[in-house]
C-alpha cells in the first residue's frame, strides 16, 4: 500500500555527445515531434489539404466537366494526368517531410 520513495537525485551527470553513457540513466527525451499524419490518415488528410488549393479544385472541376461527353471537346485523359501527377508529387513530398519530422533528423541528447 505504501511504497518507499526512491531517494531524491542529488546530482545528474550528463556527458555531451556521449549517447551510450546518457542512455543508461533513461533521461527524458528532447525530441519534438511535428508530424501530422499516420498510416491510416495520410491519404484522406493529404487529399483534403491539397484540394484546399484553388488550382487543384479547378482541375478537379474540369475533370468532372470533361466526363460529360455533350459539353467536352477533349478527353478526360488530358486533365487527369496532370492532376494525378501534381497530387502524387505533392503527396510524396509531404510524406517525406512528415517522416523526417518524427525526430529522426534531430538526435536526442
ABEGO torsion letter per residue (X at the ends): XBBBBBBBBABBBBBBGBAAAAAAAGBBBABBBABABBAAAAAAAAAAAAAABAAAAAAAAAAAAAABAAABABBAAAAAAAAAAAAAAAAAAAAAAAAAAAGAABBBX
